[in-house]
Amino acid sequence: MKVILARTAGFCMGVKRALELVLKAITENQGHIYTYGPLIHNPQVLELLKERGIAILNPGEMIPDGLVVIRAHGIPPQERAALEAAGGRIIDATCPRVSRVHAIIRRWARQGYATLIVGDADHPEVRGLMGHTGGRGYVVATSEEVAALPELQDVIVVAQTTQSGSQFNSRVAEIQARFPQARIFNTICDATASRQGEVQELAQQVEALVVVGGRNSGNTQRLVEISRNAGIPTYHVETEQDLNLEEMSRYHAVGVTAGASTPHWLISNVVSTLKHAWLFHPGSLINYFYRAWRFVLKSNLYVALGAGSLSYTSCLLQQVSPMWSYFFMAFFYVYAMHLLNQFTDEASKFNDPMQSMFYGRHRLFLLSTGAVSALLALGLSLYLDPVAFPFILVMSGLGLIYNFKIIPERLATVTHIARLKEIPGSKTTFTAVAWGVLAALIPVVCSDQDVTWSTAIAFFFVAGMIFIRSGLFEILAIEGDRVVGKETLAIALGKERTLNLLCAGTIIFMAVLLLAAWAQLIPSLGYALLICGLYTLGYLTLYRQGILESGLFLETLVEGNMILAGMLAFLWDPFHYIF
Ligand code: SF4
């Protein structure tokens, strides 16, 4: 199935700004934080904010202290004054484009003009606009409401910023027929207008359209209306779980758009699920194969196999005889730690709901195999060399406490860091170092060989590959991670800069391999492993160009690089197989 994603889908500037102001307040630990009404109309994001302790204040409700965030829709000035009088501190996240409409209304209201607002009377933005009309405001949504207006002299007309263009034009025509002197201000936001225009364009190119967004989000509902009016089957979903895949698999081309309050991770999941809709013919062979593959990938068996492969590769890079025990120690350790992290990762249910459901369904199996794997990794390290045991023990301990509060409260208020995961870029760095120790350092320690330059290069190779892989996964999870308060590299640097860093890192690790092989610090396998660097640059470029979306295929491709390294090592010296 061809899936066309609208360029304008997802958070608009005003929503992004409001969310960022709230997250900044959380990070700065500014005490109790409330949003004045739901911050955005998206239940998944609201649930995340609730988990971070953000309470919702109902309009008219007051608090004696704490911080109140005024959402992007804005509020009536009377309610703002009441909040200030009650003593609450205020962060004004009103979208600048909504503030501009407030200013227009105030300016003309001061001159005695009545304001006609084309919009939905119950919408919070319209309630806010009404507050600036000086008591001379009227909301009109239908022809009947225009006809029922009293006789007015001086009139201005504005639009709710997310109103549909055709609805606004129809009401304006009726208003001008009654009040020819009316001054018209088309205040529909550009973001809304282009989002709606794109739906009309898409409707010409696809057989069906999927609109992602909250059920009570006005601008999402309008996108649904516009698409239905364009005459194509339209599906309004909140998450990919609302998709009827059997029905969707009938289409050859489907468009996807989203409301202004829909986070990128939900859109990505819908796009990725649609791309795989053809696999969902129940009972087909490919369906069984797909499910089996998903199990291998989501259970972490695939990434664990990658860890074993990297251990094998780095043994050959250091000319250490590879052994099954090294392979399995890496395999069991990575399997156990990945499971542990994913079970304690609050963001995964938002970033990857499919994975979260999978973990819920196979909880017992995964937890028990994870615990057995951790014991096997520790047992193997003890059996191989008593020196390897403390390495594995310390790394397992760090993995266990990574998500838990370990910094005393007093210190945490100064450093703003209570958990290891809150150190910016910690996950990518810790993971890369842990894999380097596991795959490059432990085999050389256990084999009683000296630590040489080749160990440093093998360590750099493994840690570099894992740093780049984890960095890309952090980019994919950036919005969910930001909302749950993770301090990832992608959040610290931003998507573009992180991608640049990953590309630069890949080029550096290729140069190091090339020079080390040329200087004979490592065997000629170093030349062959340059293919892994090219492979990495390939998937980073495809992702940057939007050709690769998050989902099973991307995961398979990225994790496959480690297996590729193992295969190259095996082909380089097939007689040095593990024994
Ligand atoms: S749709 Fe436009 S006006 Fe409304 S919050 Fe977004 S950017 Fe602001």
Residues whose N, C-alpha, C, O or C-beta is under 5 A from the ligand:
A	BS01	SF4	C12 M13 G14 V15 A72 C95 R97 V98 T161 C189 A191 A260
